[in-house]
Amino acid sequence: MQFETKAVRAGIKPDPTTGAIVPPIYQSATYVLEEVGKDKGFDYTRSSNPTRAVLEANLAALESGEYGVCFASGMSAVDAVFRMFKAGDHFVMSDDVYGGVTRLCNQILTKYGMTFTYVNTSDLSTIEPAIQENTKMIWLETPTNPLLKVTDLEGVAAIGKKHGILTGVDNTFATPYLMRPIEMGIDIVLHSTTKYLSGHNQIIGGAVITNHQHIFDDLKFMQKSMGAIPSPFDCWLCLSGIKTLHLRMEKHSENGMAVAKFLEAHPKVSKVNYPGLENHPNHEVAKRQMNGKFSGMISFELNGGIEAGRTLMNSVQMCYLAESLGAVETMVTHPATMTHAGVPRDDRYARGLTDSLVRVSVGIEAIEDIIADLEQALEKV
Ligand SMILES: Cc1ncc(COP(=O)(O)O)c(C=O)c1O
């Protein structure tokens, strides 16, 4: 199946009892057994649920993986991945990751004896020197949140294989329509399905996809043991969203490029981070591994610093000032006080995330309306 067909059809069959074309929302906590030890494949919804199983199969197919496991949020998916490891294990991480991931690693997982080294993985030469004897996984975002740094995934997969350590990629920003890390040799792919996959600002969800049976077994065990599962209704909404993923990502990418070019040409803007711009340091890598499209995430800085950024964010009218990304509505975010507020200021500055950075998740509205709104907000700066 081509990607577009998989988005609409993979893992989805008409309901065997009624023929319903859309998989039903199996809002049931438990399942009646025919006799002791004999169920119909489901025994308790924390362990598995028919609606969730359809979503897991669909996501696995989209990412060219064998197995998918869904969680209650992107963060609970990240938590489950790291809890496969143990005290004493070490991880090499992208230095620019979602602030919630830094918070989980530095403020929670370190309490259980795990250690983390953050490097700029967009420069592959930084990775090997950070690997220690007890390193178990290289964990990446590409493009990163919020600086839109891009890492060469084939290069990272080769380093992981050479050292016998796992590689994992948070593919939330690119989505499998633009980039499929497993096809490039990466072991684990993660999504906040809250974002582009569901796409409509309706749910919080997460998923992990892999080709390794042992990782799948571990993650299923985490899902059942910790119970951070999405509701059947949320799975159903996510499945509905995914059916138009390819159409939305085309429009997000087209609008993203137009907004990036508009911002780049604007005299009040000092810097634009967007992998689609030719002056992006890893533009060529992004072009190759993201199918020539660059999604809808942009971050930028204004000449007037934090005050100018604040004025702009308070002046948007059609675009929303909101936390989150990847939905049909254009949303503007201030990473320093919103998504990355949990990262200490010194750490943020060390990785280039200044107080004046503005992030835009470009939606699928008419590009004229998005640019007109940003233009009027910039006039007030
Ligand atoms: C790249 C990335 N990964 C993971 C997450 C966490 O996802 P969730 O908010 O669904 O827990 C986010 C949230 O913004 C994110 O941007």
The ligand as an SDF file (V2000), in Angstrom:
LIG
                    3D

 16 16  0  0  0  0  0  0  0  0999 V2000
    8.3740   16.8330   20.2360 C   0  0  0  0  0  0  0  0  0  0  0  0
    7.4650   16.5150   21.3750 C   0  0  0  0  0  0  0  0  0  0  0  0
    7.5160   15.2980   21.9430 N   0  0  0  0  0  0  0  0  0  0  0  0
    6.7110   14.9700   22.9810 C   0  0  0  0  0  0  0  0  0  0  0  0
    5.8080   15.8840   23.5010 C   0  0  0  0  0  0  0  0  0  0  0  0
    4.9300   15.4870   24.6610 C   0  0  0  0  0  0  0  0  0  0  0  0
    3.6800   15.1680   24.1800 O   0  0  0  0  0  0  0  0  0  0  0  0
    2.3070   15.2990   25.0320 P   0  0  0  0  0  0  0  0  0  0  0  0
    2.0590   16.7470   25.2300 O   0  0  0  0  0  0  0  0  0  0  0  0
    1.3180   14.6020   24.1690 O   0  0  0  0  0  0  0  0  0  0  0  0
    2.5320   14.5910   26.3190 O   0  0  0  0  0  0  0  0  0  0  0  0
    5.7170   17.1530   22.9320 C   0  0  0  0  0  0  0  0  0  0  0  0
    4.7550   18.1380   23.4690 C   0  0  0  0  0  0  0  0  0  0  0  0
    4.7410   19.2800   23.0890 O   0  0  0  0  0  0  0  0  0  0  0  0
    6.5700   17.4840   21.8530 C   0  0  0  0  0  0  0  0  0  0  0  0
    6.5440   18.6980   21.2740 O   0  0  0  0  0  0  0  0  0  0  0  0
  1  2  1  0
  2  3  1  0
  2 15  2  0
  3  4  2  0
  4  5  1  0
  5  6  1  0
  5 12  2  0
  6  7  1  0
  7  8  1  0
  8  9  2  0
  8 10  1  0
  8 11  1  0
 12 13  1  0
 12 15  1  0
 13 14  2  0
 15 16  1  0
M  END
$$$$
